[in-house]
Amino acid sequence: ASALGAQRALTTPSLALSVEAIVTALEKADRGAAARIRFDPDPTIEAQFGRWPIDRAFDRGVALGLTCDGSIEDVIRTHLEPA
C-alpha cells in the first residue's frame, strides 16, 4: 500500500502494437488466420480504444514490479496452449 501511495490508479505495462502487427503474428501462428479477420468498423470499440496513444509511460507500474508479455507472439502462444 505504501508503494502505491495516495494515487491508486496506474497504467499497467502493456505491449504497444498496431493492428497490422497483431494480424501478422496471428498469420504466423495460424496460416489462414488473416483471411478470417474482418475489418468492419465498430463505433463502440472505436470509441473505447481507437484513440489510445501507442506510446505510453509505465514507470509507476514497472517500479511496482508489474510486467507485460514479451511479445505478441508470446500472447498468442499462451492462448493456443492447452489449459
C-alpha positions as CSV (number, residue, x, y, z in Angstrom):
1,A,0.0,0.0,0.0
2,S,2.8,2.4,0.8
3,A,4.4,1.8,-2.6
4,L,1.1,2.8,-4.3
5,G,0.8,6.0,-2.3
6,A,-2.3,8.2,-2.4
7,Q,-2.6,7.8,-6.2
8,R,-4.1,4.3,-6.7
9,A,-4.7,4.4,-10.4
10,L,-1.9,3.5,-12.8
11,T,-1.3,2.2,-16.3
12,T,-0.1,-1.4,-16.2
13,P,2.8,-2.2,-18.6
14,S,1.5,-3.5,-22.0
15,L,2.6,-4.0,-25.5
16,A,2.2,-1.2,-28.0
17,L,1.0,-2.9,-31.2
18,S,-0.5,-1.9,-34.4
19,V,-3.4,-4.0,-35.8
20,E,-1.1,-4.9,-38.7
21,A,1.5,-6.4,-36.2
22,I,-1.2,-8.4,-34.5
23,V,-2.6,-9.8,-37.8
24,T,0.9,-10.7,-39.0
25,A,1.6,-12.6,-35.7
26,L,-1.7,-14.4,-35.9
27,E,-1.0,-15.4,-39.5
28,K,2.4,-16.8,-38.5
29,A,0.8,-18.9,-35.7
30,D,-2.2,-20.0,-37.8
31,R,-1.9,-19.9,-41.6
32,G,-5.2,-18.6,-42.9
33,A,-6.0,-16.5,-39.8
34,A,-5.6,-13.2,-41.7
35,A,-8.3,-14.4,-44.2
36,R,-10.8,-14.9,-41.4
37,I,-10.3,-11.4,-39.9
38,R,-12.8,-8.7,-40.9
39,F,-12.2,-5.0,-40.6
40,D,-15.7,-3.8,-40.1
41,P,-16.0,-0.5,-38.3
42,D,-17.4,-0.9,-34.8
43,P,-18.3,2.5,-33.3
44,T,-18.4,1.1,-29.7
45,I,-14.9,-0.4,-29.9
46,E,-13.6,2.7,-31.8
47,A,-14.9,5.0,-29.1
48,Q,-13.3,3.0,-26.3
49,F,-9.9,2.0,-27.8
50,G,-9.5,3.7,-31.2
51,R,-7.9,6.9,-30.0
52,W,-5.4,5.5,-27.4
53,P,-1.9,6.7,-28.0
54,I,0.6,4.0,-29.0
55,D,3.3,5.5,-26.8
56,R,2.6,5.4,-23.1
57,A,4.7,5.5,-20.0
58,F,4.6,2.7,-17.5
59,D,7.0,4.0,-14.9
60,R,4.8,3.5,-11.9
61,G,3.7,0.0,-12.8
62,V,7.3,-1.0,-13.6
63,A,8.5,0.5,-10.3
64,L,5.9,-1.7,-8.5
65,G,7.3,-4.8,-10.3
66,L,4.5,-5.2,-12.8
67,T,5.5,-6.6,-16.2
68,C,3.8,-7.4,-19.5
69,D,4.1,-10.2,-22.1
70,G,7.4,-10.1,-24.0
71,S,5.8,-10.1,-27.5
72,I,2.5,-10.6,-29.3
73,E,3.9,-14.0,-30.3
74,D,4.1,-14.8,-26.6
75,V,0.5,-13.8,-26.1
76,I,-0.7,-15.9,-29.0
77,R,1.3,-18.9,-27.9
78,T,-0.1,-18.7,-24.4
79,H,-3.7,-18.6,-25.7
80,L,-3.1,-21.5,-28.0
81,E,-1.6,-23.8,-25.3
82,P,-4.0,-26.3,-23.8
83,A,-5.3,-25.2,-20.4
